[in-house]
């Protein structure tokens, strides 16, 4: 699954814990925006609610992935709504 608008400060462990409440997770991976200047670092430190990352979550059972998608897609955390979809080659 592709998860967009994940709060910047969330760790892979926290993401895995959230999604494992729906079933066994095979793996998780995150990608945070690159810090390319001092201004970017300022933005991240002082405006955390506007900075997000993306995550990839791979469930063992596709039914558990669908349950997580249905329940968490659009749910707000830190004033941002998660956007969940299936990534290329994943569950349809």
Order of alpha helices (4+ residues) and beta strands (2+ residues): beta-alpha-beta-alpha-beta-alpha-beta-beta-beta
